[in-house]
Every structure is written in C-alpha cells, then in structure tokens.
Amino acid sequence: MEWKRELQKAAREGNVVMGSRKVMSGLRGGGGKFVVLARDGAHYERLHHYARLAGVEIHEVERGHDLGATVRKPFRVSAVLVVK
C-alpha cells in the first residue's frame, strides 16, 4: 500500500486537505494528486463522482476512523485530498 505511506508523508508536511466540504472544493478547483475516501463518510458518492470528473486517482478505506488514524488525527475523517 504505497499510497498510505505517501498520504502519511503528505499529512506530516501539511500538503493535504481534510473533510468532505474542503475536499469537494479542492476537486472542483482542479484536483490534486489523489484522494482517499471513507466509504462510511459524508457525501461519499458525490466526492467519488467529483474525483472521477477531475481525473484524480481514488483510494478507499472502509471507515472514517481508519482514515483518521492514518493521518494521525484522533477523530474520524471522511475524505483527504493530497494536493502536492
């Protein structure tokens, strides 16, 4: 899972956008490197659709808690966009 390592590095460096609303805005504004979506997250289908339209690589995890742990946050995260 190379994308997990890259996601963790980008989170440490501050090159990520977290949260469904901010990710949606980022995807509308030109996208990023890749997006990670939690299947149980808010607006999952809409974010998936915007990511496909933007041509951004999509990765999925089962739960928002798992995604939050991956980016070292003590809360659930529904979506993360890596911008650089």
C-alpha positions, 0 to 999 in steps of 0.5 A: 500500500504505497499510497498510505505511506505517501498520504502519511508523508503528505499529512506530516508536511501539511500538503493535504486537505481534510473533510468532505466540504474542503475536499469537494472544493479542492476537486472542483478547483482542479484536483490534486494528486489523489484522494482517499475516501471513507466509504462510511463518510459524508457525501461519499458518492458525490466526492467519488463522482467529483474525483472521477470528473477531475481525473484524480486517482481514488483510494478507499478505506472502509471507515472514517476512523481508519482514515483518521488514524492514518493521518494521525488525527484522533477523530474520524475523517471522511475524505483527504485530498493530497494536493502536492 
